[in-house]
Amino acid sequence: MLMRLIVDAANVVGSVPDGWWRDRRSATERLRDSLVPYAARGAAGHPGPVEVVLVVEGAARGVESVPGVRVEAAAGGGDDLIVELAARAAADGAGCVVVTADRELRRRVAAHGAECAGPRTVRPLPERPSSEPRPPEDQPPVAAPDQAGGRTADLSTDAPPGAPPEGLSDGPSGCSPGEGT
């Protein structure tokens, strides 16, 4: 069965405070380029090949497709286009995994049978210097602004350090409301 990996570019780029806000387009191009290997090897517990679709919005709309990654530009916010693509995958009989930490988007794509995975599925966090203390395990979940309207996205759904190699697994594969979000 064909598997589509749909990546919410704004949410994944915004999940790591690496200066992406200085040049959103370049940050999105770096994400796009890092997604190329997933087309062949697979992701989120699904072996390759997979069809990788990167949904862009705003300043990243000019980012072009490359071999292995199809870029879809949203006319407005990317969430509606992601839901449309998930619905299309279901109609085509294709499996679908949506990569986002946005709870509302997860709920919407679940209605079309899509699985969900967090940003670390395709974008591991940068390494911390060994001298920098790690946050305590009982610390509240980290939240980041959702790029589609100021809501917060719970990033605690991502796998903890020491997760399977290459970030291929990211918590629950289903995305029913309240499960792993």
Buried (B, 14 or more C-beta within 10 A) or exposed (E): EEBBBBBBBBBBBBBBEEEBEEEBBBBBBBBBEBBEBBBEEBBBBBEBBBBBBBBBBBBBBEBEEBEBBBBBBBEEBBBBBBBBBBBBBBEEEBBBBBBBBBBBBBBBBBBBBBBBBBBBBBBBBEEEEEEEEEEEEEEEEBEBEBBBEEEBBBBBBBBEEEBEEEBBBBBBBEBEEEBBB
